[in-house]
């Protein structure tokens, strides 16, 4: 049976006891990211894989590199996959990212498209994983929500917001903008206490 606050105070007076204050303790599930962390974002695609590399810093992160790994339509898939891996290896060697974030798999209606996208994603993941870099994935909708504030935002809106957040002279190319947005979203998720830890790959 419960007692009122007044009854509790009366009981405390009778026994002469004192109540010890207990401070609430919150233990975060995700440790905040350190400064100068270098994050590689990857938006995989067979013909146009976007990549973006940022470094966390105060008051704003800075861009180290961004671009699109383009492959002509007449190239065989195997040649495209090799170029994706080779280019990412070179960027990793140059900038030494400490973490990678990649767009999570979406369920395409076309099975052939899903398979090709999976191949491009695998080529990118292999290039990163062989260097022992931690890899996380974020859904496209969550990235847009984190960067633009709207989960169904257009690519142009994402590019403009990325330009603003990174103080770039002009909006990045669409695929590169998506990759930079991935890196920024990961940095934001890890800059505050997060009850839902990012998903590792």
C-alpha positions as MATLAB code, in Angstrom:
seq = 'XXXXXXXXXXXXXXXXXXXXXXXXXXXXXXXXXXXXXXXXXXXXXXXXXXXXXXXXXXXXXXXXXXXXXXXXXXXXXXXXXXXXXXXXXXXXXXXXXXXXXXXXXXXXXXXXXXXXXXXXXXXXXXXXXXXXXXXXXXXXXXXXXXXXXXXXXXXXXXXXXXXXXXXXXXXXXXXXXXXXXXXXXXXXXXXXXXXXXXXXX';
ca = [
       0.000    0.000    0.000;
       1.409    3.456   -0.900;
       1.937    6.347    1.534;
       1.719   10.063    0.984;
       4.659   12.444    1.095;
       3.413   13.893    4.398;
       3.190   10.418    5.959;
       6.729    9.709    4.786;
       8.000   12.955    6.389;
       6.251   12.056    9.677;
       7.847    8.594    9.671;
      11.246   10.157    9.002;
      10.826   12.518   11.983;
       9.892    9.640   14.274;
      12.920    7.529   13.501;
      15.224   10.549   13.213;
      16.556    9.326    9.944;
      17.846   11.398    7.111;
      17.171   10.788    3.480;
      20.226   10.541    1.227;
      19.810   12.115   -2.169;
      20.651    9.849   -5.048;
      21.574   11.411   -8.369;
      20.317    9.760  -11.494;
      23.103    8.277  -13.584;
      22.751    7.940  -17.340;
      25.216    5.674  -19.093;
      25.247    6.318  -22.837;
      25.184    3.313  -25.118;
      27.290    5.108  -27.695;
      30.503    6.920  -26.886;
      30.743   10.358  -28.420;
      33.130   10.631  -31.334;
      36.495   12.252  -30.759;
      37.713   15.308  -32.559;
      39.747   14.869  -35.712;
      38.023   11.591  -36.538;
      38.213   10.981  -40.291;
      35.020    9.527  -41.758;
      34.648    7.976  -45.214;
      31.138    7.977  -46.662;
      30.268    5.723  -49.612;
      27.183    5.787  -51.829;
      27.675    2.625  -53.938;
      26.565    2.269  -57.551;
      28.054    0.345  -60.467;
      28.326    3.335  -62.816;
      28.666    6.144  -60.280;
      29.883    5.362  -56.771;
      30.047    8.508  -54.677;
      32.608    8.956  -51.930;
      33.212   11.709  -49.414;
      35.798   12.099  -46.671;
      35.378   14.532  -43.795;
      37.283   15.279  -40.605;
      35.396   16.129  -37.446;
      36.505   19.423  -35.919;
      35.218   22.414  -33.969;
      33.111   24.289  -34.759;
      32.329   22.447  -38.019;
      33.665   19.377  -39.821;
      35.897   19.995  -42.818;
      35.977   18.265  -46.179;
      39.113   16.365  -47.133;
      37.937   14.893  -50.444;
      34.859   13.966  -52.426;
      34.087   12.664  -55.887;
      32.326   10.110  -58.055;
      33.851    6.896  -59.395;
      32.330    6.882  -62.866;
      32.362    3.956  -65.281;
      31.198    4.169  -68.931;
      28.169    2.173  -70.009;
      30.267    0.029  -72.360;
      32.492   -1.253  -69.538;
      31.914   -4.792  -68.290;
      30.666   -5.087  -64.722;
      33.906   -6.704  -63.607;
      35.918   -3.734  -64.860;
      33.647   -1.320  -62.987;
      33.967   -3.318  -59.767;
      37.751   -3.294  -60.082;
      37.775    0.481  -60.544;
      35.566    1.005  -57.492;
      37.915   -1.038  -55.319;
      41.101    0.499  -56.751;
      39.882    4.080  -56.374;
      38.698    3.590  -52.808;
      41.972    1.898  -51.866;
      43.874    4.927  -53.167;
      41.650    7.364  -51.223;
      41.998    5.289  -48.056;
      45.756    5.200  -48.429;
      45.865    8.971  -48.883;
      43.522   10.103  -46.112;
      43.584    7.169  -43.643;
      39.937    7.252  -42.499;
      39.228    5.827  -39.064;
      35.645    4.828  -39.804;
      33.474    4.197  -42.858;
      29.728    4.606  -43.299;
      27.887    3.175  -46.284;
      24.316    3.392  -47.485;
      22.287    0.407  -46.305;
      20.724   -2.033  -48.746;
      17.346   -1.094  -50.115;
      14.878   -3.562  -51.576;
      14.683   -2.919  -55.299;
      11.702   -4.143  -57.277;
      14.010   -5.296  -60.060;
      16.086   -8.321  -59.009;
      18.771   -7.618  -61.615;
      19.196   -4.057  -60.323;
      19.449   -5.316  -56.752;
      22.153   -7.805  -57.736;
      24.217   -5.179  -59.554;
      23.919   -2.760  -56.640;
      24.966   -5.538  -54.295;
      28.063   -6.209  -56.392;
      29.092   -2.539  -56.295;
      28.499   -2.422  -52.554;
      30.569   -5.567  -52.081;
      33.486   -4.144  -54.078;
      33.443   -1.018  -51.906;
      33.129   -2.942  -48.645;
      36.011   -5.257  -49.532;
      38.336   -2.303  -50.211;
      37.499   -0.803  -46.808;
      37.374   -4.001  -44.761;
      40.800   -5.192  -45.888;
      42.303   -2.180  -44.075;
      40.555   -3.116  -40.841;
      38.380    0.011  -40.814;
      35.116   -0.099  -38.841;
      32.109    0.008  -41.166;
      28.610    1.198  -40.311;
      25.495    1.503  -42.435;
      22.703    4.080  -42.441;
      19.475    4.003  -44.432;
      18.932    6.704  -47.096;
      15.836    7.953  -45.287;
      17.679    8.342  -41.984;
      20.480   10.268  -43.697;
      18.018   12.693  -45.289;
      16.250   13.117  -41.962;
      19.554   13.910  -40.217;
      20.809   16.339  -42.864;
      17.698   17.994  -44.309;
      15.134   17.200  -41.625;
      12.868   15.387  -44.091;
      13.213   11.681  -44.906;
      11.934   11.991  -48.467;
      14.050   15.011  -49.467;
      15.239   15.366  -53.064;
      18.902   14.882  -53.998;
      19.221   18.579  -54.801;
      18.104   19.514  -51.282;
      20.648   17.123  -49.791;
      23.435   18.576  -51.955;
      22.575   22.152  -50.965;
      22.496   21.315  -47.271;
      25.791   19.435  -47.513;
      27.299   22.499  -49.213;
      26.065   24.675  -46.370;
      27.182   22.376  -43.547;
      30.662   21.917  -45.001;
      31.079   25.481  -46.304;
      31.747   24.286  -49.845;
      31.938   26.817  -52.699;
      29.282   24.937  -54.694;
      26.978   21.941  -54.253;
      28.800   18.616  -54.773;
      27.773   16.239  -57.550;
      24.712   14.181  -56.525;
      26.493   10.904  -55.715;
      29.349   12.660  -53.922;
      26.816   14.765  -51.990;
      25.049   11.614  -50.813;
      28.375   10.165  -49.654;
      29.256   13.346  -47.753;
      25.762   13.327  -46.247;
      26.387    9.784  -44.977;
      29.617   10.884  -43.311;
      27.927   13.939  -41.777;
      24.985   11.899  -40.518;
      27.350    9.453  -38.831;
      29.301   12.311  -37.230;
      26.067   13.815  -35.887;
      24.804   10.494  -34.551;
      28.042   10.036  -32.627;
      28.317   13.606  -31.353;
      25.500   13.071  -28.847;
      24.148   10.327  -26.626;
      22.322    7.835  -28.779;
      20.083    5.094  -27.452;
      20.138    3.352  -30.839;
      23.753    2.487  -31.688;
      24.608    2.600  -35.424;
      24.513   -0.735  -37.197;
      27.890   -2.287  -37.923;
      28.540   -4.132  -41.176;
];
